[in-house]
Amino acid sequence: MSGAKLEREVAAAISVEHLLFTTPVFGGVPWETSGLGGTPWETSGFGAGSSYGRTRGANRIPVTLAADPPHRSEKPEHRRPVIAVLDTGIGPHRWFGMTDRSAPPPAGVGLAVAPDIQAAILQAEIDSGSTLPTQLLTDYWDAPTTGQPLIGDVDTDTGHGLFIAGIIRQACPEADTLAIRVVHSDGVAYEGDVLLALHLLADRVRRAQADNRPDDMVDVVSLSLGYYEENPADLAYTGLFGSVIAELLGLGVVVVAAAGNDATTRRFYPAAFADQPLGDGSGPQLISVGALNPDVTGTKALFSNEGPWVRCWATGAGVVSTYPADVRGTAAADHEVPDHGRSSFDPDDYSAGFAVWDGTSFAAPLAAAEIGKYLAQAGDLGTVDRETVVKRAWTTLGLL
């Protein structure tokens, strides 16, 4: 092989590594959340979209939910659908049988982790030989809760993955969430980590189908992250992402992706793959999801991206879900009356275990959970050969 040909082949195998982000925090027009006044939990003043801003640093607030976890059958008649969530990982919560971070979720609670995939991601990060001071994703725990310990504010995306797991638990209690940590607590993910996780999931599904191992199947992948192309020519550098998603779709795995929160029609990948052919077309199409407001008329949330590539809409504003109960930042109540045991609202004490949050990040898993419900109603999911799985995916999407 000539040196020139080798150089061309090496160059062809090199791609830009994108930084992916979840954008759960809104800033800038038209959804600017700065201002004065309002209730103790409302920092918005005047202006379009200010109602989505609630506290400093993030648009989430702690809340209390006076409800038991949605009921799950103890011994289901058929295999449960599995929804893989590639996000910030997990934290302790009573809904999932965890009081601290000493052990993974117990079996049967609807939340599981993948230590083998996490170990592979960590090893790949170590093997990269980067000299940059990168925070490694050591395991599936969503930590540290703050990236600036001298300040102590809770990171923008701390709790993002557990919040998504709670949405799936509420919308489809019979489903199991497989949580894989690829996103750092500041909302940033390296494309290499995400691609590796997706490839390992495809390998897992392929082996499950070939060896008839239903317990190792993954039925849906939910992605609440993405990036923008700087110009149309950059589309060439999305090939690796498109190919691994095509691989999953070809295996019959439904892939759901959030449309983004920047109130733009710019194509946000991977959601923007929804109107592009991926693979040979035998598998289902990627589902891109925009956010609706929580009203009966189903108005589109002001922050949601929109365009012909956004194919599905689900509630993504004013969503209440699970939040790591051990998270508490340095922000404090602005009024305290110790002698009477009274105070105003503490904006970052999440010990009650729940929060309200906005974003297409939360519309996507709601759509994924709806797909899970149809799969659960489809009957026996124990048959996992590729032909059956692909047919089942197409049938399920046709019912939506």
GIMO-V959771 format. One line per field, one symbol per residue. ss: DSSP state (2 for helix, 1 for strand, 0 for the rest). psi: psi as a letter, one per 40 degrees, with the letter a starting at -180 (. if undefined). burial: # if it has 16 or more other C-alpha atoms within 10 Angstrom, else .. Layout:
BEGIN
ss: ???
psi: ???
burial: ???
END
This chain:
BEGIN
ss: 0022222222220000001110000000000000000000000000000222001001001110000000000000000001111110010002220000000000000011102222222222222000000000000010000000000000000002222222222220000111111010000111222222222222222222220002220001111001110002222222222222222222000111110000000001102222200000000000111111000000010000000000011110001111000001000000011222011000001000011110022222222222222222200000000222222222222220
psi: hiddddddddddehihhihiiefehhiiiefheiaiaaideheibiiheeeehdiidifiiiihhgiiihhhhdgidihiihhhhhaeaiiiiddffheafeiihiieeehiigddddddddddddedfheighhigdaehgiiehegdedeihideheddddddddddddgdeihhhhhhehieeehihddddddddddddddddddddefgdeeihdihhhfiaiihdiddeddeeddddddddddddeehhhhiieifefieihhiedeedfihhaeediiiihihihiifidefihhdehiiieeheiiiheifhhaiiheehhaeiihehhgddefiiahhefhfeeeiihiiiededdddddddddddddeeaheeheiddddddddddddee.
burial: .................#.########...####......#####...########.######...............###############.#####....##...######..##..##..#...........#.#########.....##################################################.###.##..###.##############........#.###.####################..#########...##..#############.....#######..######################..............################################....##.###..##.###.##...
END
